[in-house]
Amino acid sequence: MKFLGLLISVALLWGGGQTMYTYLNNKEAVEVSIDSLYEEMPDAKWLEIRGCSFSLLDGVYFESVVGDGQAEEIYVPVYSQNQPEEAPVKVVVIIKNKNLLDVYNLFGRLKEEKIMEYLEKYQDQVYQSDVTFRGVVQFGIEMSGKERRQLATNISGIGDDFIVLKANTKPGGVGFSLFMMGLGVLVAVFSIRSFVKK
């Protein structure tokens, strides 16, 4: 339990520092088109990506240990309609929209013979084009190497340099970052004191 406190402290300090870095270096969202990402990937961590197309059923999710087997957020690869089919996936968007989650989970429960019937009914939600996504690129403590490898394994045609964008998010502020780092220091102090107690 003593080591757990130190691990929590490190996570809070890392998360707070990363949040501060993202906020200070990304005061405004950088507007790009999905097509431009096939030429050059931006360094910015707060993006507005225009012209995205996707199929909800291409999405994958990480099942929670304490969950009910339903997706709570979906990692959906997005495409450009102007690029050839063999072009690599450059962007994966994390979607937490309740309506889209409900449709995604519904298809996960359907028997195979019912899928075509429901595709016709929900085609406007399943297949979408010319969508703009605005959010923060996940990196560091927010997106582990293991998670990136799992996405690369489970999403067909994904590129080596793909980014993961969390839709409808913006960088946390200075206050939140300082709170996290302060809490991290506090947890570290109590954890260290527990080690040196006689």
C-alpha positions as CSV (number, residue, x, y, z in Angstrom):
1,M,0.0,0.0,0.0
2,K,2.9,2.3,0.7
3,F,4.2,1.9,-2.9
4,L,0.7,2.5,-4.2
5,G,0.8,6.0,-2.7
6,L,4.0,6.8,-4.5
7,L,2.6,5.5,-7.8
8,I,-0.5,7.7,-7.4
9,S,1.8,10.6,-6.6
10,V,3.9,10.1,-9.8
11,A,0.7,9.8,-11.9
12,L,-0.7,13.0,-10.5
13,L,2.5,14.9,-11.0
14,W,3.0,13.6,-14.5
15,G,-0.7,14.2,-15.4
16,G,-0.6,17.7,-14.0
17,G,2.7,18.6,-15.7
18,Q,1.4,17.2,-19.0
19,T,-1.8,19.1,-18.7
20,M,0.1,22.3,-18.0
21,Y,2.4,21.7,-21.0
22,T,-0.6,21.1,-23.3
23,Y,-2.4,24.2,-22.1
24,L,0.6,26.6,-22.4
25,N,1.5,25.3,-25.9
26,N,-2.0,25.1,-27.3
27,K,-3.9,28.3,-26.6
28,E,-6.1,27.9,-29.7
29,A,-7.2,24.9,-31.7
30,V,-5.2,24.5,-35.0
31,E,-7.6,24.0,-37.9
32,V,-6.6,21.3,-40.4
33,S,-8.3,19.2,-43.0
34,I,-8.1,15.4,-42.9
35,D,-6.4,15.5,-46.4
36,S,-3.6,17.7,-45.1
37,L,-2.6,15.1,-42.6
38,Y,-1.6,12.8,-45.4
39,E,1.1,15.3,-46.3
40,E,2.3,16.4,-42.8
41,M,1.2,15.6,-39.2
42,P,1.0,18.7,-37.0
43,D,2.9,19.1,-33.8
44,A,-0.1,20.9,-32.1
45,K,-2.1,18.9,-29.5
46,W,-5.4,20.8,-29.8
47,L,-6.9,20.2,-33.3
48,E,-10.0,20.9,-35.3
49,I,-10.0,18.3,-38.1
50,R,-12.4,19.0,-41.0
51,G,-13.7,16.7,-43.7
52,C,-13.7,13.4,-41.8
53,S,-15.7,10.3,-42.9
54,F,-16.2,7.2,-40.8
55,S,-18.1,4.1,-40.2
56,L,-19.1,3.6,-36.6
57,L,-18.8,-0.2,-37.0
58,D,-15.1,0.2,-37.7
59,G,-14.7,1.4,-34.1
60,V,-13.1,-0.6,-31.3
61,Y,-13.2,-0.2,-27.5
62,F,-11.3,-1.2,-24.4
63,E,-13.5,-3.2,-22.1
64,S,-13.6,-2.0,-18.5
65,V,-12.7,-4.5,-15.8
66,V,-15.6,-3.4,-13.7
67,G,-18.0,-2.7,-16.7
68,D,-20.9,-4.6,-18.1
69,G,-19.2,-5.4,-21.4
70,Q,-20.7,-2.3,-23.2
71,A,-18.5,0.3,-24.8
72,E,-18.2,3.5,-22.8
73,E,-16.2,5.2,-25.5
74,I,-15.3,4.2,-29.0
75,Y,-12.0,4.5,-30.9
76,V,-13.1,5.2,-34.4
77,P,-10.7,5.5,-37.4
78,V,-11.6,8.4,-39.7
79,Y,-10.9,8.8,-43.4
80,S,-10.8,11.2,-46.2
81,Q,-13.1,10.5,-49.2
82,N,-10.4,12.1,-51.4
83,Q,-7.8,9.5,-50.5
84,P,-7.5,6.0,-52.1
85,E,-8.8,3.0,-50.1
86,E,-5.3,1.7,-49.4
87,A,-4.2,5.0,-47.8
88,P,-3.2,4.5,-44.1
89,V,-5.4,5.6,-41.2
90,K,-4.0,8.8,-39.8
91,V,-6.5,9.7,-37.2
92,V,-8.5,7.7,-34.6
93,V,-11.2,9.7,-32.8
94,I,-12.4,8.8,-29.3
95,I,-16.2,9.2,-29.4
96,K,-18.3,9.4,-26.2
97,N,-21.6,10.7,-27.8
98,K,-24.4,8.9,-26.0
99,N,-26.5,8.4,-29.1
100,L,-23.6,6.9,-31.1
101,L,-22.6,4.8,-28.2
102,D,-26.2,3.4,-28.0
103,V,-26.1,2.5,-31.7
104,Y,-22.7,0.9,-31.5
105,N,-23.6,-1.2,-28.5
106,L,-26.9,-2.2,-30.2
107,F,-25.0,-3.6,-33.2
108,G,-22.7,-5.5,-30.8
109,R,-25.7,-7.4,-29.5
110,L,-27.4,-8.1,-32.8
111,K,-27.5,-11.5,-34.4
112,E,-25.8,-11.7,-37.8
113,E,-29.1,-12.0,-39.7
114,K,-30.4,-8.8,-38.2
115,I,-27.5,-6.6,-39.1
116,M,-28.5,-5.5,-42.6
117,E,-32.0,-4.6,-41.4
118,Y,-30.6,-2.4,-38.7
119,L,-28.0,-0.9,-41.0
120,E,-30.8,0.5,-43.1
121,K,-32.5,1.9,-40.1
122,Y,-29.5,3.5,-38.5
123,Q,-27.4,4.3,-41.6
124,D,-27.3,8.1,-40.9
125,Q,-25.6,7.4,-37.5
126,V,-23.4,4.5,-38.7
127,Y,-22.0,6.1,-41.8
128,Q,-21.1,9.8,-41.6
129,S,-19.1,12.1,-43.9
130,D,-17.7,15.6,-43.9
131,V,-17.6,15.7,-40.1
132,T,-15.5,18.1,-38.1
133,F,-13.9,16.8,-34.9
134,R,-12.3,19.2,-32.4
135,G,-10.4,17.9,-29.5
136,V,-7.1,17.2,-27.7
137,V,-4.5,14.7,-29.1
138,Q,-3.8,12.0,-26.5
139,F,-0.2,11.3,-25.6
140,G,2.0,10.5,-22.7
141,I,0.0,9.5,-19.6
142,E,-3.3,9.7,-21.6
143,M,-2.3,7.1,-24.2
144,S,0.1,4.3,-23.3
145,G,2.3,2.4,-25.7
146,K,0.3,-0.7,-24.9
147,E,-3.0,1.0,-25.9
148,R,-1.4,2.3,-29.2
149,R,-0.2,-1.3,-30.0
150,Q,-3.7,-2.6,-29.3
151,L,-5.2,0.0,-31.6
152,A,-2.6,-0.8,-34.3
153,T,-3.5,-4.5,-34.0
154,N,-7.3,-4.1,-34.1
155,I,-7.8,-1.3,-36.6
156,S,-7.2,-2.3,-40.2
157,G,-4.8,-0.2,-42.3
158,I,-3.6,2.1,-39.5
159,G,-0.5,4.1,-40.2
160,D,2.6,4.1,-38.0
161,D,2.3,7.8,-37.2
162,F,-1.5,7.9,-36.4
163,I,-2.8,10.2,-33.7
164,V,-5.7,9.7,-31.3
165,L,-8.0,12.7,-30.8
166,K,-10.5,12.8,-28.0
167,A,-13.5,14.5,-29.5
168,N,-15.1,17.6,-27.8
169,T,-12.3,18.3,-25.4
170,K,-9.9,21.2,-24.8
171,P,-6.7,21.5,-22.8
172,G,-7.2,21.8,-19.0
173,G,-6.4,25.1,-17.4
174,V,-3.5,26.2,-15.2
175,G,-5.6,25.9,-12.1
176,F,-6.5,22.3,-12.7
177,S,-2.8,21.5,-13.5
178,L,-1.6,23.1,-10.3
179,F,-4.3,21.2,-8.3
180,M,-3.1,17.9,-9.7
181,M,0.5,18.6,-9.0
182,G,-0.2,19.9,-5.5
183,L,-2.2,16.8,-4.7
184,G,0.6,14.7,-6.1
185,V,3.1,16.4,-3.8
186,L,0.8,16.0,-0.8
187,V,0.3,12.2,-1.5
188,A,4.1,11.9,-1.9
189,V,4.8,13.5,1.4
190,F,2.4,11.2,3.3
191,S,3.7,8.2,1.4
192,I,7.3,9.0,2.3
193,R,6.4,9.7,5.9
194,S,4.8,6.3,6.1
195,F,8.2,4.7,5.1
196,V,10.2,6.5,7.7
197,K,7.8,5.9,10.6
198,K,9.3,3.9,13.4
